[in-house]
Amino acid sequence: MKLPSKYQWLGLEEAPRHLLKAIELYGTAEIVGPKHNPVIMGWAKELGISYYKDDETPWCGLFTAIVIKRAERVPVKDPLRALSWATFGVQVKEPMLGDIVTFKRDGGGHVGFYVGEDATAYHVLGGNQGNQVSVTRIAKSRLYQARRPEYKSQPLNIRKVELGSTGELSTNEA
């Protein structure tokens, strides 16, 4: 699926590798109901997570893990728990392009990749956002932690990205 026009610039980015892998999966959607998307279920199999049984179970951590694995990095120990991603890489004060961002929400957490921000929200590329891989706006006040991979040589395009504040503000990504 093609990125929406306001995020098509992401398709021109050359790094980081994990962000490019995440963009490749844009639009992957769960199947609501008793059937399950074989692509999402295949991610669990590829990661060796045998206890993941359906795409009705929150899968933002699963998406993050498959992206990180395919970028030849090691996912966290308990990748399905969104807030466990607050132990990945190194903590940063301000997220920048490609950083992993974790958020608190009622009943748990959420994880995805920073692609930009506006005055009040981070724009996050993540799984299980509206039941699909998408970009959504999440209030900055909900940020739990921002984490950056430990780079041998940090890509030159790691930067803060200012975006317009168009689109709804997500309140619950479950």
Secondary structure, DSSP 4 states (H G I P E B T S, - for coil): -PPPGGGGGGGG----HHHHHHHHTTT-B---SS---HHHHHHHHHHT-TT---TTS--HHHHHHHHHHHTT-PPPSSTTSGGGGGGSSEEESS--TT-EEEEEETTEEEEEEEEEE-SSEEEEEEEEETTEEEEEEEEGGGEEEEEE---SS--TT----B----SPEES---
